[in-house]
Amino acid sequence: MVPFIFLASSIFIPFNDNWHHIAENVLLDYFVNSLSLAIGVGFCTFIIGTTTAWLTSVYDFPFRKIISWLLLMPLAMPAYIIAITYVGIIDSTSFLPDIRNLFGAIIMISLVLYPYVYILARGAFLEQSKELHENSQILGASQFQIFLKVSIPMARPAIILGVTLAAMEALADFGTVEFLGVPTFTTGIFRTWFGMNDTVTATQMATLLLSIVFIFVFIEQQSRKKVRYSENIKTQSKLNYRITSKKNNFFIAVICIFPIAFGFIIPFLQLIYWSIFISNESWDSDFFSIVNDTLLLAFLASIIITIISLLITYIKRFSPKSITNKFMQIITLGYAIPGPVVAIAVLIPFAALDNYINQILVVKFNFSLGLIFSGTFFILIFAYCIRFLTVSSRTISSGLESISLATDDAAKSLGASTKNILIKIHFPMLKTSLLTSFLIVFIDVMKELPLTSILRPFNFNTLSVKAFELASDEKIADASNAAIMIVLAGIIPVILITKNILGKRNKV
């Protein structure tokens, strides 16, 4: 909380000449492009995610079960990696359109973020009753009308959440828009900070972007605050899969395979081709050292964030009206905050603290410790906690909410303490939620670029930073090795998440 109070206070610092220069020339472009990117990605992920979720939830077509979990595979493909891949493909041809623009950025980011909408919408569609659809058909509604007028409105809360997550991810994106040359607030903050060496202007721009993010979050929360969707049928039956003609099966399969092909299969096969036949980067000990460092960092951050999230959800469960709970709700807004903004919010106050401690040590003891927090793993993992605590805590909270409070009351009546309730009752029942939380954070940390690039310790590199640096130096093919390892390391968690979340539903 303290870093963001410091960040907000920067708005009161007088604007300097650099700020006026930026405001006159490109500030409007930053605002328009950032807003257009978020809206465009939100719209595209809504179309792709809800369409594929509906088709795999309602129709029984060949390879439905395989396709239903393959649709989540793009989660393992970072947006900047897919952008790097398609730029390399387009540069080697003469008939494909250039994607180094805002439209290209929207498409690239949408291809890897639509699973947010897909998985939430599919879960909502599968929970809808057979009686609801049958009654709609009796009243003369077609399948398309049921989709538009019944299923989507009923699944609106889940769909809105998925679209919002995708839009916020797009607003926070740095690697894709930087590589494609699209000026947004995230790239502007980065360039102002490191290119112009102006931390004050960068901090003020970060505060402005943070204000825009909070406005979006507030509007999204208010839109769902008093809206509840439920069915009055208590003994509802699960929706049966519809059998349709072979021609329709073909078109349904093509529609579902389309985002899989362009969001995962094509770029992954291209990366493999570059790695085998073109790349000058070798799979040597230095490369595997980077792989080990990346995996260790992601593992450590995921463990810490999952533990903190578990504590936060318990505070919310046992003290829902406490001041601490309100404080925790503010902390868990971090997922909507772009990486460069988090980096500024964390680095500046910790750097000031480092300087203050060293000044005291020099005056009192005539020696200096150097950097204590800045440029260490502590500050990097601290920033990860701010960035990814929301998605982790929401995942665990959804699992904890499925455990009745009557269970807690019964355990307390038998003399069980809160600690024993957590260890002996809740923990076994939360294994799936805890594993899902760990895996989601693991994937996000693996893919995170701006935070890691800015806050990483000296002489420490990760796969994401390595791939982006090579691609930025026009060594796109050489970036394939690091990109492949990022994808491979993300595939296993995605498969496990798919098995946990969709495994039982596919048996319906």
C-alpha angles and dihedrals in degrees: 000000000000094000091055093047086054090047093050092049090060090075088074093058109103113260113252132213093271091057092052090049091051093044093053097047116027111000091096090050090052091052097044095044094046092048093044091049093052094046094044094049091045091053096045094046089048092054096044097038099046094041095051092041091053095047094048091045099047110028130062106216132155115291091006094146093050094045092047092063096033086063087071095055095092087069086077091055114081114222094237090052093054090046091052090049097050093045088055091048093048093046090057093054134057104209104054119093121250115258097193092113142075094278091052091050091052092051095045094049093043092054091062100034102049090089088074089065094035098056095044094044093046091052090051093047093050090053093057115104129249090228091060093057094042092053090050091052091049088056089055101259118152122224090258091051091048089052094050102035104030115019100040095047090048091049094042098114092053093044093049090051092051094046091047092051090050093047092049090049089052091049089051095046117120110159098055098046092042093051093045092047098242112149111226135153092268094054091041092054091049094048094045092050100044103018098045095024088227110141094171095058092041090052092049091049089049090052091051091050090046089054091052091049092051090050090055091047091049093049091049093049093047091050090060100032099096099021120104127173121194141143123242093212106102097183096046122164123226117257114266119225113253120233114218138174125295090249092055090044089056094051092045091051091048092051091050095044093049097077091040092054097046096033098047122352101055097044093043093051090047091052090051091050092051092046094052103037110020114020118105091198113101130213092242134146092275091055094049089047087061089047091052092047091050095049093045092050092048092047094049094045092047093052093049095045093047091052092048091047091052090053091048093051090050091053089052091049100048099031106030094159099041125116088239090060091053089049090051091052089058092049092054093060089084096101090070092054118093118244096244090052091052090047092054092044091053104035101050099054093040090049089051089049090051091052092046093051092047092049090054092048092049093049096043104032105012096237138094131219094204118214110006102169107002115085093015135113089249095066092041094053090041088058091047088054091055092045101045106025092096098059091043096048093046091052093051092041092056089054093046092050089059089063110086119239086227087071090059092047092050092050092048091050088057091054100261117153124224089256092053091046089055097046102037103031114018100035095059090046092048098051093108094047093046092049092047090049091050093048095047092051090045091056093045094050090048090054099038111117117167097043092048093043094052102037104032118121119259115278090014121120136178133202093253093052092044093051094047094047092052093046091048088054089056091255093125096152091048089056090062096088094056091041092052092052091051090052094044092049089050098047096069094053090046091052091049091048090049091050092049097045105029102024097087094038093056088062091063 
